[in-house]
Amino acid sequence: MKTAVAIMMTLAVATFFGCTSPRGGGMSGGEGFNIGTPTFDTKIKQGETASVTISLNRGEHFKRDVKLEIRASAMGVSVEPTQALVKGSEKGDVQLRITAAKDANLGAYTIFVKGTPAAGESTTTEIQVKVVSP
């Protein structure tokens, strides 16, 4: 019983906080950023669109603009926007629209997200998308 409770708590924490990229920007704790994405695969039916929120999580002292570049791994799945600029003064949430074509092959796809600050190291992360039949 204790093991089941521990597993459920771990899943709840992972779901709440999501997955994050390695740190970009500066290397000390308060001077960097990472990109938070959904924890679980996003399922999209052929011919439909899903909304996904990614978050720019800033360290306490990280106030630089970050350019996000977003692209899909293969034909059949598209994402909009393909670029976004998150200003240093903004919260950092970006809403993505991921669309599976009507004739998209069923299976797994990857959305790649790269964050490049005005100065400092860039970071990358991925969003897993699964195309299913309608």
N, C-alpha and C positions, 0 to 999 in steps of 0.2 A: 504494500500500500504506500509506504514512504517513497519507494522508487517511482511509482506512478505519479504521485504528487510532485516529486522533483522534476520529472519529465514534463509534466503539464506546465509548471512554473517556468521552466527553461523555454518552452515553446511560446508561452505568453510574452515573456520578455523579448524574445527574438522577433515575434510578430510586431510588438509595439515599437521597438527601436529599428527594425528592418536591418538590411545589410548596408554596410558602408564601404566606401573605397578606402585604399590606403591614404594617408595624409598627404596633402599637397600644400603649396604655399611655403611657409617656414617650417622648420623642423622642431622648434620648441612647441610645447603644448598649446599655448595661447596664440601662436602666430600662424597657424595652419588652418586647413579646411578639409572636409571630405564630402563625398556625395552619397546621400542615403537613397536607397531604392527599395522597392517592395521585397519582402523576404521570400515569398512563394512565387512560383510560375504564374504569369498572367495568362489566363485562357481566353482565347478569342475565337468565335465561330467564323467560318469562311464568310466573307462579304460583310463583316461587321467591324465596328470600331470600339475600342476600349480606351478609357482615360486612366492615366497613371501619373501619380505625383512623385517627382524626385525632389530632394531637399539638399540645399547647400548648407552644410553644418559648419559654422565658423567657430574658430577658437576665439577666446575673449578679446584678443588684440588684433585679429585679422579683419581689416576693414577695406581690403582691395576689391576692385571689380573682378569678376570671373566670367570668362567666355566659355559657354558650354557648346560642344559640338556633339550632335546626336546622329547616329546612322544605324540602319538595319543591316543584318548580316547577309541577307539574300533577297532575291526577287520574291514577290508574293506577300511580303509584309513591308509596310511603309510607316514612317513616323513623322509627325509634325509637332513642333517646329524642328528643323534640323540644326538650328543655332539659336542660342539665347544668351543675352548679356545680363548677368545678375550684378547690379550695382552694389557697391560696398555698403550703402545705406538701406538696401532692401532686405526683406525677410529671408528670401532664398528659395522659396517653393516655386517649381516650374511644372506646369501641367502639360503632359504629353498626350497626344492622340495617336494610338497605334491602330493601324487598319490592316486587316487581312483581306487580300483580294478574293473575289468569288471563286477563282480557280487556284488559289494558293494550295500548295501541297500540305497535307496534314503532317504535323510533327512539330519539332522544336526549332525555334529561331532565337537569335540573340540580338538585342539592341545594345549598341556600344555607346557609352557616354564618357566624353573626355572634358575635364575642367581645367582651363588654363588661366591662372591669375595674371594681372597686369605685371607682376614681378614675382618670381619664385617658381617652385616646382609645380608641374601639372600632375593630375591624377586621373585615373580611369576606373570605370566600373561597368558592369553589365546588368541588363534586365533580361530575364528568361521569359520567352513568350511561347505558348503552345497553341497551335492552330488546330481546332477541332471541327468536326462536321456540324452543320446547322441542325 
